[in-house]
Amino acid sequence: MLETSLNQLEQLVSDLMQKNAQLAEQNAGLGEQLAQAKEENETLQLSLMEQEEKHGATAARIQALVDRASAGVASA
């Protein structure tokens, strides 16, 4: 009986160690995916900031043209 219990315990420990190794590998893969997602997020945020700056500059140029056109119409 003791031998059977010991064998079962050895099998359970072996199964747990194998599962732990699988989970550690999965965790490492998820860590890599997270790092890639963070890097992509930073890239997208920088791109968004650049686009906002470009749109702001374009809006300012358009407003300046509208103001010039309005001033030209008012003086005519």
Backbone atoms as SQL, in Angstrom:
CREATE TABLE atoms (id INTEGER PRIMARY KEY, chain TEXT, resi INTEGER, resn TEXT, atom TEXT, x REAL, y REAL, z REAL);
INSERT INTO atoms VALUES
  (1, 'A', 1, 'MET', 'N', 0.827, -1.198, 0.000),
  (2, 'A', 1, 'MET', 'CA', 0.000, 0.000, 0.000),
  (3, 'A', 1, 'MET', 'C', 0.869, 1.258, 0.000),
  (4, 'A', 2, 'LEU', 'N', 1.887, 1.268, 0.842),
  (5, 'A', 2, 'LEU', 'CA', 2.790, 2.418, 0.909),
  (6, 'A', 2, 'LEU', 'C', 3.520, 2.601, -0.422),
  (7, 'A', 3, 'GLU', 'N', 3.892, 1.477, -1.035),
  (8, 'A', 3, 'GLU', 'CA', 4.585, 1.529, -2.334),
  (9, 'A', 3, 'GLU', 'C', 3.669, 2.129, -3.401),
  (10, 'A', 4, 'THR', 'N', 2.398, 1.739, -3.381),
  (11, 'A', 4, 'THR', 'CA', 1.422, 2.273, -4.334),
  (12, 'A', 4, 'THR', 'C', 1.235, 3.769, -4.126),
  (13, 'A', 5, 'SER', 'N', 1.114, 4.201, -2.907),
  (14, 'A', 5, 'SER', 'CA', 0.952, 5.629, -2.603),
  (15, 'A', 5, 'SER', 'C', 2.186, 6.412, -3.024),
  (16, 'A', 6, 'LEU', 'N', 3.360, 5.832, -2.802),
  (17, 'A', 6, 'LEU', 'CA', 4.601, 6.498, -3.190),
  (18, 'A', 6, 'LEU', 'C', 4.692, 6.626, -4.704),
  (19, 'A', 7, 'ASN', 'N', 4.305, 5.570, -5.412),
  (20, 'A', 7, 'ASN', 'CA', 4.303, 5.620, -6.882),
  (21, 'A', 7, 'ASN', 'C', 3.323, 6.674, -7.391),
  (22, 'A', 8, 'GLN', 'N', 2.155, 6.744, -6.769),
  (23, 'A', 8, 'GLN', 'CA', 1.170, 7.746, -7.173),
  (24, 'A', 8, 'GLN', 'C', 1.694, 9.157, -6.916),
  (25, 'A', 9, 'LEU', 'N', 2.344, 9.327, -5.792),
  (26, 'A', 9, 'LEU', 'CA', 2.902, 10.629, -5.447),
  (27, 'A', 9, 'LEU', 'C', 3.996, 11.030, -6.433),
  (28, 'A', 10, 'GLU', 'N', 4.845, 10.066, -6.782),
  (29, 'A', 10, 'GLU', 'CA', 5.895, 10.342, -7.768),
  (30, 'A', 10, 'GLU', 'C', 5.283, 10.749, -9.104),
  (31, 'A', 11, 'GLN', 'N', 4.214, 10.065, -9.506),
  (32, 'A', 11, 'GLN', 'CA', 3.549, 10.396, -10.772),
  (33, 'A', 11, 'GLN', 'C', 2.927, 11.788, -10.714),
  (34, 'A', 12, 'LEU', 'N', 2.293, 12.110, -9.592),
  (35, 'A', 12, 'LEU', 'CA', 1.692, 13.438, -9.452),
  (36, 'A', 12, 'LEU', 'C', 2.754, 14.531, -9.502),
  (37, 'A', 13, 'VAL', 'N', 3.872, 14.303, -8.814),
  (38, 'A', 13, 'VAL', 'CA', 4.954, 15.292, -8.824),
  (39, 'A', 13, 'VAL', 'C', 5.500, 15.451, -10.243),
  (40, 'A', 14, 'SER', 'N', 5.663, 14.343, -10.931),
  (41, 'A', 14, 'SER', 'CA', 6.150, 14.390, -12.311),
  (42, 'A', 14, 'SER', 'C', 5.171, 15.160, -13.205),
  (43, 'A', 15, 'ASP', 'N', 3.886, 14.875, -13.059),
  (44, 'A', 15, 'ASP', 'CA', 2.859, 15.584, -13.841),
  (45, 'A', 15, 'ASP', 'C', 2.872, 17.079, -13.542),
  (46, 'A', 16, 'LEU', 'N', 3.007, 17.423, -12.275),
  (47, 'A', 16, 'LEU', 'CA', 3.024, 18.837, -11.887),
  (48, 'A', 16, 'LEU', 'C', 4.260, 19.547, -12.429),
  (49, 'A', 17, 'MET', 'N', 5.384, 18.866, -12.410),
  (50, 'A', 17, 'MET', 'CA', 6.605, 19.477, -12.944),
  (51, 'A', 17, 'MET', 'C', 6.489, 19.706, -14.452),
  (52, 'A', 18, 'GLN', 'N', 5.880, 18.740, -15.141),
  (53, 'A', 18, 'GLN', 'CA', 5.680, 18.888, -16.580),
  (54, 'A', 18, 'GLN', 'C', 4.718, 20.044, -16.869),
  (55, 'A', 19, 'LYS', 'N', 3.647, 20.115, -16.122),
  (56, 'A', 19, 'LYS', 'CA', 2.677, 21.201, -16.306),
  (57, 'A', 19, 'LYS', 'C', 3.321, 22.547, -16.000),
  (58, 'A', 20, 'ASN', 'N', 4.156, 22.589, -14.961),
  (59, 'A', 20, 'ASN', 'CA', 4.851, 23.823, -14.612),
  (60, 'A', 20, 'ASN', 'C', 5.764, 24.265, -15.748),
  (61, 'A', 21, 'ALA', 'N', 6.468, 23.318, -16.366),
  (62, 'A', 21, 'ALA', 'CA', 7.344, 23.651, -17.487),
  (63, 'A', 21, 'ALA', 'C', 6.530, 24.193, -18.662),
  (64, 'A', 22, 'GLN', 'N', 5.380, 23.577, -18.934),
  (65, 'A', 22, 'GLN', 'CA', 4.512, 24.054, -20.018),
  (66, 'A', 22, 'GLN', 'C', 4.019, 25.471, -19.737),
  (67, 'A', 23, 'LEU', 'N', 3.611, 25.709, -18.510),
  (68, 'A', 23, 'LEU', 'CA', 3.109, 27.039, -18.143),
  (69, 'A', 23, 'LEU', 'C', 4.214, 28.088, -18.196),
  (70, 'A', 24, 'ALA', 'N', 5.421, 27.709, -17.792),
  (71, 'A', 24, 'ALA', 'CA', 6.548, 28.645, -17.855),
  (72, 'A', 24, 'ALA', 'C', 6.850, 29.013, -19.301),
  (73, 'A', 25, 'GLU', 'N', 6.792, 28.028, -20.191),
  (74, 'A', 25, 'GLU', 'CA', 7.018, 28.287, -21.615),
  (75, 'A', 25, 'GLU', 'C', 5.921, 29.192, -22.184),
  (76, 'A', 26, 'GLN', 'N', 4.690, 28.896, -21.810),
  (77, 'A', 26, 'GLN', 'CA', 3.560, 29.717, -22.271),
  (78, 'A', 26, 'GLN', 'C', 3.689, 31.142, -21.735),
  (79, 'A', 27, 'ASN', 'N', 4.091, 31.277, -20.490),
  (80, 'A', 27, 'ASN', 'CA', 4.268, 32.590, -19.879),
  (81, 'A', 27, 'ASN', 'C', 5.353, 33.382, -20.604),
  (82, 'A', 28, 'ALA', 'N', 6.439, 32.711, -20.971),
  (83, 'A', 28, 'ALA', 'CA', 7.513, 33.386, -21.702),
  (84, 'A', 28, 'ALA', 'C', 7.010, 33.881, -23.063),
  (85, 'A', 29, 'GLY', 'N', 6.221, 33.048, -23.731),
  (86, 'A', 29, 'GLY', 'CA', 5.657, 33.459, -25.021),
  (87, 'A', 29, 'GLY', 'C', 4.726, 34.646, -24.875),
  (88, 'A', 30, 'LEU', 'N', 3.916, 34.635, -23.841),
  (89, 'A', 30, 'LEU', 'CA', 3.013, 35.767, -23.600),
  (90, 'A', 30, 'LEU', 'C', 3.793, 37.032, -23.259),
  (91, 'A', 31, 'GLY', 'N', 4.901, 36.864, -22.544),
  (92, 'A', 31, 'GLY', 'CA', 5.750, 38.014, -22.240),
  (93, 'A', 31, 'GLY', 'C', 6.317, 38.637, -23.503),
  (94, 'A', 32, 'GLU', 'N', 6.720, 37.807, -24.455),
  (95, 'A', 32, 'GLU', 'CA', 7.228, 38.310, -25.730),
  (96, 'A', 32, 'GLU', 'C', 6.126, 39.033, -26.502),
  (97, 'A', 33, 'GLN', 'N', 4.939, 38.445, -26.514),
  (98, 'A', 33, 'GLN', 'CA', 3.814, 39.090, -27.202),
  (99, 'A', 33, 'GLN', 'C', 3.478, 40.438, -26.569),
  (100, 'A', 34, 'LEU', 'N', 3.538, 40.499, -25.250),
  (101, 'A', 34, 'LEU', 'CA', 3.257, 41.745, -24.550),
  (102, 'A', 34, 'LEU', 'C', 4.292, 42.804, -24.912),
  (103, 'A', 35, 'ALA', 'N', 5.555, 42.417, -24.959),
  (104, 'A', 35, 'ALA', 'CA', 6.615, 43.361, -25.309),
  (105, 'A', 35, 'ALA', 'C', 6.407, 43.893, -26.729),
  (106, 'A', 36, 'GLN', 'N', 6.033, 43.007, -27.651),
  (107, 'A', 36, 'GLN', 'CA', 5.769, 43.430, -29.029),
  (108, 'A', 36, 'GLN', 'C', 4.566, 44.368, -29.089),
  (109, 'A', 37, 'ALA', 'N', 3.526, 44.063, -28.335),
  (110, 'A', 37, 'ALA', 'CA', 2.331, 44.911, -28.326),
  (111, 'A', 37, 'ALA', 'C', 2.649, 46.289, -27.760),
  (112, 'A', 38, 'LYS', 'N', 3.481, 46.333, -26.706),
  (113, 'A', 38, 'LYS', 'CA', 3.863, 47.623, -26.129),
  (114, 'A', 38, 'LYS', 'C', 4.660, 48.446, -27.135),
  (115, 'A', 39, 'GLU', 'N', 5.572, 47.784, -27.842),
  (116, 'A', 39, 'GLU', 'CA', 6.377, 48.492, -28.841),
  (117, 'A', 39, 'GLU', 'C', 5.504, 49.016, -29.970),
  (118, 'A', 40, 'GLU', 'N', 4.571, 48.185, -30.429),
  (119, 'A', 40, 'GLU', 'CA', 3.656, 48.610, -31.483),
  (120, 'A', 40, 'GLU', 'C', 2.781, 49.767, -31.000),
  (121, 'A', 41, 'ASN', 'N', 2.334, 49.713, -29.755),
  (122, 'A', 41, 'ASN', 'CA', 1.521, 50.776, -29.193),
  (123, 'A', 41, 'ASN', 'C', 2.294, 52.098, -29.169),
  (124, 'A', 42, 'GLU', 'N', 3.555, 52.048, -28.750),
  (125, 'A', 42, 'GLU', 'CA', 4.374, 53.263, -28.723),
  (126, 'A', 42, 'GLU', 'C', 4.549, 53.831, -30.128),
  (127, 'A', 43, 'THR', 'N', 4.779, 52.948, -31.097),
  (128, 'A', 43, 'THR', 'CA', 4.935, 53.386, -32.482),
  (129, 'A', 43, 'THR', 'C', 3.659, 54.054, -32.983),
  (130, 'A', 44, 'LEU', 'N', 2.524, 53.440, -32.670),
  (131, 'A', 44, 'LEU', 'CA', 1.248, 54.008, -33.107),
  (132, 'A', 44, 'LEU', 'C', 0.969, 55.351, -32.430),
  (133, 'A', 45, 'GLN', 'N', 1.324, 55.475, -31.163),
  (134, 'A', 45, 'GLN', 'CA', 1.120, 56.744, -30.463),
  (135, 'A', 45, 'GLN', 'C', 1.982, 57.849, -31.070),
  (136, 'A', 46, 'LEU', 'N', 3.235, 57.518, -31.394),
  (137, 'A', 46, 'LEU', 'CA', 4.103, 58.513, -32.029),
  (138, 'A', 46, 'LEU', 'C', 3.559, 58.909, -33.399),
  (139, 'A', 47, 'SER', 'N', 3.086, 57.931, -34.140),
  (140, 'A', 47, 'SER', 'CA', 2.508, 58.209, -35.452),
  (141, 'A', 47, 'SER', 'C', 1.281, 59.108, -35.323),
  (142, 'A', 48, 'LEU', 'N', 0.454, 58.829, -34.331),
  (143, 'A', 48, 'LEU', 'CA', -0.731, 59.647, -34.098),
  (144, 'A', 48, 'LEU', 'C', -0.346, 61.084, -33.758),
  (145, 'A', 49, 'MET', 'N', 0.667, 61.244, -32.916),
  (146, 'A', 49, 'MET', 'CA', 1.111, 62.596, -32.549),
  (147, 'A', 49, 'MET', 'C', 1.624, 63.347, -33.770),
  (148, 'A', 50, 'GLU', 'N', 2.365, 62.650, -34.654),
  (149, 'A', 50, 'GLU', 'CA', 2.858, 63.279, -35.874),
  (150, 'A', 50, 'GLU', 'C', 1.703, 63.696, -36.777),
  (151, 'A', 51, 'GLN', 'N', 0.703, 62.833, -36.895),
  (152, 'A', 51, 'GLN', 'CA', -0.456, 63.157, -37.723),
  (153, 'A', 51, 'GLN', 'C', -1.230, 64.347, -37.146),
  (154, 'A', 52, 'GLU', 'N', -1.355, 64.394, -35.826),
  (155, 'A', 52, 'GLU', 'CA', -2.050, 65.523, -35.202),
  (156, 'A', 52, 'GLU', 'C', -1.298, 66.823, -35.459),
  (157, 'A', 53, 'GLU', 'N', 0.023, 66.784, -35.392),
  (158, 'A', 53, 'GLU', 'CA', 0.821, 67.977, -35.678),
  (159, 'A', 53, 'GLU', 'C', 0.628, 68.426, -37.121),
  (160, 'A', 54, 'LYS', 'N', 0.654, 67.456, -38.055),
  (161, 'A', 54, 'LYS', 'CA', 0.458, 67.783, -39.472),
  (162, 'A', 54, 'LYS', 'C', -0.933, 68.370, -39.710),
  (163, 'A', 55, 'HIS', 'N', -1.939, 67.767, -39.085),
  (164, 'A', 55, 'HIS', 'CA', -3.306, 68.264, -39.260),
  (165, 'A', 55, 'HIS', 'C', -3.453, 69.657, -38.656),
  (166, 'A', 56, 'GLY', 'N', -2.792, 69.885, -37.535),
  (167, 'A', 56, 'GLY', 'CA', -2.839, 71.210, -36.915),
  (168, 'A', 56, 'GLY', 'C', -2.188, 72.259, -37.804),
  (169, 'A', 57, 'ALA', 'N', -1.050, 71.916, -38.377),
  (170, 'A', 57, 'ALA', 'CA', -0.357, 72.850, -39.272),
  (171, 'A', 57, 'ALA', 'C', -1.193, 73.108, -40.523),
  (172, 'A', 58, 'THR', 'N', -1.811, 72.069, -41.052),
  (173, 'A', 58, 'THR', 'CA', -2.662, 72.234, -42.233),
  (174, 'A', 58, 'THR', 'C', -3.874, 73.102, -41.906),
  (175, 'A', 59, 'ALA', 'N', -4.479, 72.876, -40.762),
  (176, 'A', 59, 'ALA', 'CA', -5.631, 73.684, -40.360),
  (177, 'A', 59, 'ALA', 'C', -5.238, 75.147, -40.204),
  (178, 'A', 60, 'ALA', 'N', -4.056, 75.398, -39.649),
  (179, 'A', 60, 'ALA', 'CA', -3.592, 76.771, -39.484),
  (180, 'A', 60, 'ALA', 'C', -3.359, 77.424, -40.841),
  (181, 'A', 61, 'ARG', 'N', -2.790, 76.692, -41.783),
  (182, 'A', 61, 'ARG', 'CA', -2.561, 77.244, -43.133),
  (183, 'A', 61, 'ARG', 'C', -3.885, 77.544, -43.829),
  (184, 'A', 62, 'ILE', 'N', -4.848, 76.633, -43.678),
  (185, 'A', 62, 'ILE', 'CA', -6.163, 76.843, -44.293),
  (186, 'A', 62, 'ILE', 'C', -6.835, 78.060, -43.678),
  (187, 'A', 63, 'GLN', 'N', -6.751, 78.190, -42.355),
  (188, 'A', 63, 'GLN', 'CA', -7.358, 79.343, -41.695),
  (189, 'A', 63, 'GLN', 'C', -6.704, 80.636, -42.158),
  (190, 'A', 64, 'ALA', 'N', -5.381, 80.615, -42.326),
  (191, 'A', 64, 'ALA', 'CA', -4.680, 81.813, -42.808),
  (192, 'A', 64, 'ALA', 'C', -5.142, 82.166, -44.214),
  (193, 'A', 65, 'LEU', 'N', -5.338, 81.159, -45.057),
  (194, 'A', 65, 'LEU', 'CA', -5.822, 81.430, -46.415),
  (195, 'A', 65, 'LEU', 'C', -7.246, 81.978, -46.391),
  (196, 'A', 66, 'VAL', 'N', -8.084, 81.422, -45.525),
  (197, 'A', 66, 'VAL', 'CA', -9.463, 81.916, -45.402),
  (198, 'A', 66, 'VAL', 'C', -9.443, 83.367, -44.914),
  (199, 'A', 67, 'ASP', 'N', -8.590, 83.656, -43.936),
  (200, 'A', 67, 'ASP', 'CA', -8.495, 85.023, -43.427),
  (201, 'A', 67, 'ASP', 'C', -8.032, 85.983, -44.524),
  (202, 'A', 68, 'ARG', 'N', -7.042, 85.579, -45.312),
  (203, 'A', 68, 'ARG', 'CA', -6.550, 86.422, -46.404),
  (204, 'A', 68, 'ARG', 'C', -7.637, 86.637, -47.448),
  (205, 'A', 69, 'ALA', 'N', -8.357, 85.561, -47.754),
  (206, 'A', 69, 'ALA', 'CA', -9.435, 85.673, -48.759),
  (207, 'A', 69, 'ALA', 'C', -10.540, 86.590, -48.236),
  (208, 'A', 70, 'SER', 'N', -10.856, 86.457, -46.947),
  (209, 'A', 70, 'SER', 'CA', -11.896, 87.310, -46.356),
  (210, 'A', 70, 'SER', 'C', -11.455, 88.756, -46.346),
  (211, 'A', 71, 'ALA', 'N', -10.199, 89.005, -46.046),
  (212, 'A', 71, 'ALA', 'CA', -9.674, 90.382, -46.020),
  (213, 'A', 71, 'ALA', 'C', -9.691, 90.968, -47.434),
  (214, 'A', 72, 'GLY', 'N', -9.374, 90.130, -48.432),
  (215, 'A', 72, 'GLY', 'CA', -9.387, 90.578, -49.816),
  (216, 'A', 72, 'GLY', 'C', -10.782, 90.923, -50.289),
  (217, 'A', 73, 'VAL', 'N', -11.767, 90.167, -49.863),
  (218, 'A', 73, 'VAL', 'CA', -13.164, 90.404, -50.237),
  (219, 'A', 73, 'VAL', 'C', -13.668, 91.669, -49.531),
  (220, 'A', 74, 'ALA', 'N', -13.264, 91.848, -48.287),
  (221, 'A', 74, 'ALA', 'CA', -13.742, 92.988, -47.505),
  (222, 'A', 74, 'ALA', 'C', -13.175, 94.292, -48.055),
  (223, 'A', 75, 'SER', 'N', -11.941, 94.263, -48.591),
  (224, 'A', 75, 'SER', 'CA', -11.346, 95.495, -49.102),
  (225, 'A', 75, 'SER', 'C', -11.772, 95.788, -50.532),
  (226, 'A', 76, 'ALA', 'N', -12.371, 94.831, -51.193),
  (227, 'A', 76, 'ALA', 'CA', -12.755, 95.030, -52.592),
  (228, 'A', 76, 'ALA', 'C', -14.053, 95.750, -52.744);
